[in-house]
Amino acid sequence: MSESNGLSAPVRSLTGVGSHLESRLRKLGIVRIFDLLLHLPLRYEDRTRITAINTLQPGQMALISGQICDMNNSAKSLIVTVSDASGSLPVFFFGGRAYLAKQFKPGMRLSCYGEVKPGLYGPSLLHPDFQILTDNQQPDTATTLTPIYPSTEGLTQKTLRSLIKQALTRLTPEQDLLPHALRQRWQLPDWPDSLNALHHPASGQAPNPEQRTPALTRLALEELLSHQLSLRAAPKRPEAPPLCLPADWHQRMTEHLPFALTETQQRVITEILADLTLPQPMSRLVQGDVGCGKTVVAAYAVLATVASGFQAAVMAPTELLAEQHQRNFQQWLAPFGLSPLLLTGADGAQARRHKLAELDSGLTQVVIGTHALFQEQVNFARLGLVIIDEQHRFGVHQRLALRGKGSATHQLIMTATPIPRTLAMLNYSDMALSIIDQRPPGRRAVMTRAIANTRRAEVIERIAHWTQTGQQTYWVCTLIEESESLQCEAAENTAQRLAEQLPDVRIGLLHGRMKTRDKDQVMADFKNGAIDLLVATTVIEVGVDVPNANLMVIENPERLGLSQLHQLRGRVGRGGAASYCLLLFQSPLSEHGRQRLGILRDSDDGFVIAEKDLQLRGPGEFLGTRQTGALKFRAAELSRDADLLDATSDACHWLEQHHPDLIPLLIERWLGQAAHYAEV
């Protein structure tokens, strides 16, 4: 079986598609016949039956047929009154009035399709689709519902319908990549029937976006299946060196820590160390809520790597976080005489050359850095372990480049963005998963309140009192520059106004457009207590650790996703004292915004919040989709189709056992080039 039978052919092979139309289709992601077939309708129109005029209701989409009994061509519109046996209806045309006035004549028969609008004198149609009928001609009524497709400038619905109609004629039963036994097991229709049913459903059988028809279930399951197969079919990497942490090193590390490990941390450490002793590369994801202690767990993996004579590299998304990791690792690994190297883009040329030489020679055993780690000039003597913190913040090519620094490296991924079970099953089905779901001793929940911006003065007064008690505060803004349309306070303007209102409070400013040196100095001053109130953008979302900062104000929280808000909130409450997060929202708050802030107020469980966030806004940025495109599904909808994932997993095993020949065809059909990145 091969995809050369038509579906992989370019859309240029269809009648009427020239270079101009081909370019417009490409804007919609349509390159192959298959892409066109999976360009599913947004909605449907029912043009299968004629509706009597006297039964029309405002808001209804309807097809009417009647005789023109009156015409009125004013300065603004052409009004044509159409009557049938039940009554009459004014039909308004605004564009091309002069041309239409010549086309229409009293006594002429006309059919019109459009939305019924309420009016001062009753229902009417505004600029509908129309058909002029000859004496004996019957109106064109469709035999199925009429699809309305996503489109782009210069691409009409008529053109899309014509092209998709051509593409549907190329469907054959032989193209079905799901064996009959598998379709029968889940009672799925075949390939041609599924696509025809979705593009041209019968009247009264329009697919509900929130409820799957058998046809949509078929396509969604096949797409999810192909995605999981691409992960499982990723090329096997060569054997990796077994890494072992000696028992006395393990004991010395644990005794040296200034805190006691939780039971969950100990369990995850055991899982990681067991993986490292195997000859195949470890591929493990450690996920846990903000402040749960993932980094110290990773330190045990680093220690096992060094004890076995190999190098470890830890990659963080920001210089602030890389520096914090370097300080922590420096403290934890001191009893072993290890001094982790810090490599970032801020290094001068001479310092950089010295650091690169140490890595290349093997003198440096542990390096911590940002994207600077995967640049071409960076070489390792014996790289054994790669740790990637907040992996979704790196592009897929960046992660590949770092892992490629070693011939066969173990890989540990950490994320403080709790990943919903749905996404974890789909995107990490080829990885071992460890979850840290236990708070360190003494860590309290952050009390969260939603407050309207009209009470801003009360919040500022509270900050003044808070500062007098010796505690510090974050004030988070969502933009750097003023934007009236978004009604967001800019960090720079906010810092200036707060300085005027709080003259006795030491205020600092931090945002992404500042020079690295200046950002580092501000953060150091805040951490050392030289700044009482830090006004910042969401640059502080990940990694900043200031135990004395126990109050956070987030301005315009309605503009951020739930998981991002939860990440920000995790910056406070790290010192064991009672902590607070005030969500200063802009009124009026939409129902959707009210719902999201309510979820954040009522829960501090990152996994619960992540599930709610997925339901409310879709996959979003959980897994770096802007870099990989992996979650731009065509038929599947994660919030609707999560229940299919268990069936998908079963189908993966069944195909591997009974039809391994179909696996590369499914992957190529649904993922194309994206399949090459599935293992990252």
Salt bridges, closest charged atoms under 4 A:
GLU3 OE2 - ARG669 NE 2.79
GLU22 OE1 - ARG12 NH1 3.11
GLU22 OE2 - ARG26 NH2 3.98
ASP35 OD1 - ARG32 NH2 3.22
ASP35 OD1 - ARG634 NH1 2.95
GLU45 OE2 - ARG43 NH1 3.62
GLU45 OE1 - ARG47 NH2 2.77
ASP46 OD2 - ARG49 NE 3.89
GLU115 OE1 - LYS117 NZ 3.46
ASP129 OD2 - ARG47 NH2 2.73
ASP176 OD2 - ARG183 NH1 3.27
ASP176 OD1 - ARG218 NH2 2.71
GLU222 OE1 - ARG218 NH2 2.66
GLU222 OE2 - ARG669 NH1 3.68
GLU271 OE2 - ARG267 NH1 3.22
GLU271 OE1 - ARG284 NH1 3.50
ASP275 OD2 - ARG284 NE 2.77
ASP289 OD1 - HIS566 NE2 2.60
ASP347 OD1 - LYS355 NZ 2.94
GLU358 OE2 - HIS354 NE2 3.15
ASP389 OD2 - HIS325 NE2 2.71
GLU390 OE1 - HIS392 ND1 3.64
GLU458 OE1 - ARG455 NH2 3.16
GLU481 OE2 - ARG513 NH1 2.70
GLU489 OE1 - ARG497 NH2 1.95
GLU492 OE2 - HIS511 NE2 3.32
ASP532 OD1 - ARG506 NH2 2.77
GLU541 OE2 - ARG393 NH2 3.02
ASP545 OD1 - ARG574 NE 3.02
GLU555 OE2 - ARG456 NH1 2.42
ASP602 OD1 - ARG601 NE 3.34
ASP604 OD2 - ARG439 NH2 2.04
ASP613 OD1 - ARG617 NE 2.78
GLU621 OE2 - ARG626 NH2 3.59
ASP641 OD1 - ARG212 NH1 3.01
ASP641 OD2 - ARG640 NH2 2.75
ASP643 OD2 - ARG212 NH2 2.96
ASP646 OD1 - ARG421 NH2 3.31
GLU656 OE2 - ARG232 NE 2.79
GLU656 OE1 - HIS653 ND1 3.98
ASP661 OD1 - HIS659 ND1 3.88
GLU679 OE1 - ARG403 NH2 3.28
